[in-house]
Amino acid sequence: MAPRALVTGSSGFVGGHVTRRLVADGFEVTGLDVAPPAGTFDPAVREVTLDIRDQQRVSTLVEELRPDVVFHIAAQASVAVSMREPRTDVETNALATLELALAAAAAGTRRFVFISTGGALHGEPPPDQLPANEETAVAPMSVYGASKAAAEIYLGVVSQQSGMEVSILRPSNIYGPGQNPHGEAGVIAIVARAMLQGEPVTLFGDGSQTRDYVYIDDTVEAVIRAAAGAPDVCDISTGIEISTGSIFETLARLTGYERPSNYADDRPGDIQRIALDPAKAARVWDWRPLVTFEDGVARTVDWFRDSLATEGQANS
Ligand SMILES: NC(=O)c1ccc[n+]([C@@H]2O[C@H](COP(=O)([O-])OP(=O)(O)OC[C@H]3O[C@@H](n4cnc5c(N)ncnc54)[C@H](O)[C@@H]3O)[C@@H](O)[C@H]2O)c1
């Protein structure tokens, strides 16, 4: 019998990619998201439109479904929103994660795979040594980072009490085709789309802020390996710091954009520098990032170019 998977956040960027991969791998997939699936509807997936914070209905669904594996990807995924709406963030990212895990454990789920965060677990000043790793002290400077850290700890409690295995991925900044370019997170998607449309581009900070960018296909592979390998906690990243200024230059070159960038003040909760060491994921899950930044960004720009052309045709 095909293993049953529940994927939360299945309409989102990462959740959509993971859902497609699980279907291809032979899982029987149920997707849960507060938003309907974007793009083409896959008849192989049972889509349930539900707010993860609706504990009653989520528990009933999990009880009925009895998933072998839960991929918990849904989240309030923006640092900026977490600072403006802390209650929404805590309820979505911490409380709902705990309640989902309790429901899964009660339903006999074998493995719970949680997408936490890498960069947002660290704060200012940046860790003494970059890239940071799983041993680096967790010291978030945003409500988002704190909620993810709390969720990780709650999962440890549920695992200890129930025996349900838990794998936690701590991705750095994920990018690639399908990322929402209209949100407040995902600088590559936002800037790529703006440049392709010839719109002004505003960067937060002075361009020197750094992040560690991991490509979506590599991230999906990590999710699959985290489900099958030892239950553990691993950074999913490249270990390489890339500045916002150099993202602007790379994207400008690939899109032929000639306007200068505008700069705005740093946003509260945003850290100045971060990169995460992927060595533990290599050891534990035999996972390595394979797509280089240049290649990943080029693929992403191609995808946004195609999707804008399709939108243009649909509107004409
Ligand atoms: N994109 C990144 O750079 C990055 C980095 C580290 C960790 N993460 C984590 O990866 C996961 C996926 O992020 P993403 O980039 O795909 O974001 P996304 O916003 O594209 O996807 C999140 C999905 O969760 C859904 N969701 C939000 N609130 C919900 C609720 N109350 N009930 C049900 N569904 C809800 C949204 O509708 C959306 O489809 C998140 O847990 C995020 O915190 C993302």
The ligand as an SDF file (V2000), in Angstrom:
LIG
                    3D

 44 48  0  0  0  0  0  0  0  0999 V2000
   11.2880   30.5900    1.7360 N   0  0  0  0  0  0  0  0  0  0  0  0
   12.3100   30.6330    2.5690 C   0  0  0  0  0  0  0  0  0  0  0  0
   13.3230   31.2790    2.3160 O   0  0  0  0  0  0  0  0  0  0  0  0
   12.2780   29.8560    3.8660 C   0  0  0  0  0  0  0  0  0  0  0  0
   13.4520   29.7440    4.6260 C   0  0  0  0  0  0  0  0  0  0  0  0
   13.4290   29.0110    5.8080 C   0  0  0  0  0  0  0  0  0  0  0  0
   12.2630   28.4060    6.2100 C   0  0  0  0  0  0  0  0  0  0  0  0
   11.1250   28.5460    5.4690 N   0  0  0  0  0  0  0  0  0  0  0  0
    9.9070   27.8700    5.9110 C   0  0  0  0  0  0  0  0  0  0  0  0
    9.4760   27.0390    4.8500 O   0  0  0  0  0  0  0  0  0  0  0  0
    8.0780   26.9180    4.8900 C   0  0  0  0  0  0  0  0  0  0  0  0
    7.4710   27.2390    3.5410 C   0  0  0  0  0  0  0  0  0  0  0  0
    7.7790   28.5780    3.1930 O   0  0  0  0  0  0  0  0  0  0  0  0
    7.4240   29.1540    1.7570 P   0  0  0  0  0  0  0  0  0  0  0  0
    8.5690   29.9770    1.3390 O   0  0  0  0  0  0  0  0  0  0  0  0
    6.9290   28.0650    0.9040 O   0  0  0  0  0  0  0  0  0  0  0  0
    6.2360   30.1440    2.1400 O   0  0  0  0  0  0  0  0  0  0  0  0
    4.8220   30.3170    1.4380 P   0  0  0  0  0  0  0  0  0  0  0  0
    4.2230   31.5350    2.0800 O   0  0  0  0  0  0  0  0  0  0  0  0
    4.9290   30.2420   -0.0400 O   0  0  0  0  0  0  0  0  0  0  0  0
    4.0380   29.0220    1.9330 O   0  0  0  0  0  0  0  0  0  0  0  0
    3.4400   28.9270    3.1800 C   0  0  0  0  0  0  0  0  0  0  0  0
    2.0760   28.2990    2.9760 C   0  0  0  0  0  0  0  0  0  0  0  0
    1.4590   28.1700    4.2650 O   0  0  0  0  0  0  0  0  0  0  0  0
    0.1150   28.5320    4.1270 C   0  0  0  0  0  0  0  0  0  0  0  0
   -0.4050   29.0160    5.3880 N   0  0  0  0  0  0  0  0  0  0  0  0
   -0.0930   30.1750    6.0320 C   0  0  0  0  0  0  0  0  0  0  0  0
   -0.8330   30.3030    7.1340 N   0  0  0  0  0  0  0  0  0  0  0  0
   -1.6250   29.1960    7.1940 C   0  0  0  0  0  0  0  0  0  0  0  0
   -2.6240   28.7570    8.0810 C   0  0  0  0  0  0  0  0  0  0  0  0
   -2.9750   29.5000    9.1510 N   0  0  0  0  0  0  0  0  0  0  0  0
   -3.2620   27.5850    7.8370 N   0  0  0  0  0  0  0  0  0  0  0  0
   -2.9290   26.8370    6.7490 C   0  0  0  0  0  0  0  0  0  0  0  0
   -2.0090   27.2120    5.8550 N   0  0  0  0  0  0  0  0  0  0  0  0
   -1.3600   28.3780    6.0760 C   0  0  0  0  0  0  0  0  0  0  0  0
    0.0860   29.6440    3.0850 C   0  0  0  0  0  0  0  0  0  0  0  0
   -1.2130   29.7820    2.4930 O   0  0  0  0  0  0  0  0  0  0  0  0
    1.1370   29.1570    2.1080 C   0  0  0  0  0  0  0  0  0  0  0  0
    0.5640   28.3880    1.0690 O   0  0  0  0  0  0  0  0  0  0  0  0
    7.6000   27.8080    6.0150 C   0  0  0  0  0  0  0  0  0  0  0  0
    7.4450   27.0090    7.1790 O   0  0  0  0  0  0  0  0  0  0  0  0
    8.7350   28.7790    6.2070 C   0  0  0  0  0  0  0  0  0  0  0  0
    8.7540   29.2880    7.5110 O   0  0  0  0  0  0  0  0  0  0  0  0
   11.1060   29.2530    4.2900 C   0  0  0  0  0  0  0  0  0  0  0  0
  1  2  1  0
  2  3  2  0
  2  4  1  0
  4  5  1  0
  4 44  2  0
  5  6  2  0
  6  7  1  0
  7  8  2  0
  8  9  1  0
  8 44  1  0
  9 10  1  0
  9 42  1  0
 10 11  1  0
 11 12  1  0
 11 40  1  0
 12 13  1  0
 13 14  1  0
 14 15  2  0
 14 16  1  0
 14 17  1  0
 17 18  1  0
 18 19  2  0
 18 20  1  0
 18 21  1  0
 21 22  1  0
 22 23  1  0
 23 24  1  0
 23 38  1  0
 24 25  1  0
 25 26  1  0
 25 36  1  0
 26 27  1  0
 26 35  1  0
 27 28  2  0
 28 29  1  0
 29 30  1  0
 29 35  2  0
 30 31  1  0
 30 32  2  0
 32 33  1  0
 33 34  2  0
 34 35  1  0
 36 37  1  0
 36 38  1  0
 38 39  1  0
 40 41  1  0
 40 42  1  0
 42 43  1  0
M  CHG  2   8   1  16  -1
M  END
$$$$
